[in-house]
């Protein structure tokens, strides 16, 4: 028996109100700086908690948008739901980006200031 764990350099959530997804699995309808939001991810995910990371939208299968915000993950915990491991937590928005702007905001896990 093995332990499957994913180390995530960013938080990737589905489009708001994605079909068959709980609201916490999706990017909130409206992001605001200095506001905190819950998130939910299937699997045992590990996030960097000591700094800012990118928030991206995903369509699944690693189809990711450009960063839409810079966030701080305030807490992250694992739990069992329907005999599967899940990760839930809270993130706080520090900056919001226009995904159509070509400016680079992150170089891998480092925020560019």
Secondary structure, DSSP 4 states (H G I P E B T S, - for coil): -----EEESEEEEEPTT-TT--GGGB--SS--TT-EEEEEEES-EEE--SSEEEEEEE-STT-BPSP-EEEEEEEEEEEEETTEEEEEEEEEEEEE--TTS----EETTEEP-
